Amino acid sequence: LEWGEYAEHDCCSHPADVLIAADVVYTVECIPDLVATVSKFLSSGSSTNAKVALFATTYRNRSTFALFERELEKKRIMCAYKSQDKMPYVFPCYFNQPRSDVRICTMT
């Protein structure tokens, strides 16, 4: 998806229940379009087929994240941050390198 540049059919032509994004909250200029796109995706679901957005993003700047969270609130998007140490391993690996600067959040 191109943040802010989607057509009505983009969210529906290829049905998906989950929007996955990584490292997308990094500059204030992109936040309004990013949140608008997430809102559009989430609102294309139904009560029987709820959608969720899952973001993994590096916490670089407090004011950028504050703006991101304010924009989510304006759109009435619920955001829940997940603890990395309680997340199951999906892909087995040889080592665990936890990063305190990475935030995992789900949005509904």
C-alpha positions as CSV (number, residue, x, y, z in Angstrom):
1,L,0.0,0.0,0.0
2,E,1.1,3.5,-0.7
3,W,0.3,5.6,2.4
4,G,-2.6,8.0,1.6
5,E,-2.7,7.0,-2.1
6,Y,-5.2,4.1,-2.2
7,A,-8.3,3.6,-4.2
8,E,-11.5,2.2,-2.8
9,H,-10.8,-1.2,-4.4
10,D,-7.3,-1.5,-2.9
11,C,-8.5,-2.8,0.5
12,C,-11.0,-5.1,-1.0
13,S,-9.7,-6.5,-4.3
14,H,-7.3,-8.8,-2.4
15,P,-9.1,-9.6,0.9
16,A,-6.8,-9.7,3.9
17,D,-7.4,-9.8,7.6
18,V,-4.1,-8.5,8.7
19,L,-2.0,-5.5,7.7
20,I,1.7,-6.0,8.6
21,A,4.1,-3.2,8.6
22,A,7.7,-2.7,9.8
23,D,9.7,0.4,10.5
24,V,7.0,2.8,9.2
25,V,6.8,5.3,12.1
26,Y,9.9,7.4,11.6
27,T,9.0,10.9,10.3
28,V,6.1,13.2,11.2
29,E,5.3,14.0,7.5
30,C,4.2,10.4,6.8
31,I,2.1,9.9,10.0
32,P,-1.3,11.4,8.8
33,D,-1.3,9.4,5.6
34,L,-0.1,6.3,7.4
35,V,-2.9,6.5,10.0
36,A,-5.5,7.3,7.3
37,T,-4.4,4.1,5.4
38,V,-4.6,2.0,8.6
39,S,-8.0,3.4,9.3
40,K,-9.3,2.6,5.8
41,F,-8.0,-0.9,6.1
42,L,-9.5,-1.5,9.5
43,S,-12.9,-0.1,8.5
44,S,-13.1,-2.4,5.5
45,G,-13.7,-5.3,7.9
46,S,-17.0,-6.4,9.3
47,S,-18.3,-7.5,12.7
48,T,-17.9,-11.1,11.7
49,N,-14.5,-10.5,9.9
50,A,-12.6,-8.0,12.0
51,K,-9.3,-6.8,10.7
52,V,-6.1,-6.0,12.6
53,A,-2.9,-4.1,11.9
54,L,0.4,-5.3,13.3
55,F,3.3,-2.9,13.4
56,A,6.9,-3.6,14.4
57,T,8.7,-0.2,14.5
58,T,11.8,1.3,16.0
59,Y,11.2,3.9,18.7
60,R,13.4,6.7,17.5
61,N,11.8,9.9,18.5
62,R,9.3,10.5,21.4
63,S,7.5,13.4,19.6
64,T,7.0,11.3,16.4
65,F,5.4,8.5,18.4
66,A,3.3,11.0,20.4
67,L,1.9,12.3,17.0
68,F,1.3,8.8,15.8
69,E,-0.7,7.9,18.9
70,R,-2.7,11.2,18.7
71,E,-3.6,10.5,15.1
72,L,-4.7,7.0,16.0
73,E,-6.9,8.4,18.8
74,K,-8.4,10.9,16.3
75,K,-9.4,8.0,14.1
76,R,-10.6,6.0,17.2
77,I,-8.0,3.2,16.5
78,M,-7.1,1.2,19.5
79,C,-3.4,0.5,19.8
80,A,-1.9,-2.1,22.2
81,Y,1.8,-2.5,22.6
82,K,3.0,-6.0,23.1
83,S,5.8,-7.2,25.3
84,Q,8.5,-8.8,23.2
85,D,9.5,-11.2,26.0
86,K,6.0,-12.7,26.0
87,M,5.8,-13.2,22.2
88,P,6.2,-16.8,20.9
89,Y,8.9,-17.5,18.4
90,V,7.4,-18.0,15.0
91,F,10.6,-18.7,13.2
92,P,13.2,-20.7,15.2
93,C,16.6,-19.2,15.4
94,Y,19.9,-19.8,17.1
95,F,19.9,-16.7,19.3
96,N,17.6,-14.1,20.8
97,Q,18.6,-10.5,20.5
98,P,15.9,-8.4,22.2
99,R,15.8,-4.8,21.3
100,S,14.3,-2.3,23.7
101,D,14.0,0.3,21.0
102,V,11.6,-1.9,18.9
103,R,7.9,-1.6,19.6
104,I,5.3,-4.2,18.6
105,C,1.7,-3.0,18.4
106,T,-1.6,-4.3,17.3
107,M,-4.3,-1.9,16.1
108,T,-8.0,-2.6,15.9
